[in-house]
Amino acid sequence: MKNQFHEKRLISVQDLAQYLGMSPWTIRAKIRKDEFPFKPRRLGRFLRFDIQEVERYINSLPVA
């Protein structure tokens, strides 16, 4: 499953939600409140996320 996201550089909110195991509504709500850890790119009216930026953020999180 992880490889399907690395085929594309920019992923949609739905793809990001699936990748992170979150709801798309939660992601959109956090973006609106400026609580999301990385900023989306806007392509026309669509939001896209750079998968490399997402990976860098995940890798920077402390290991429990």
SULSUL-V214049 format. One line per field, one symbol per residue. phi: phi as a letter, one per 40 degrees, with the letter a starting at -180 (. if undefined). A space follows every 50 residues. Layout:
phi->???
This chain:
phi->.ccccccbcbbcccccccccgbcdcccccccccfbccacccbbgcbcbbc cccccccdcccccc
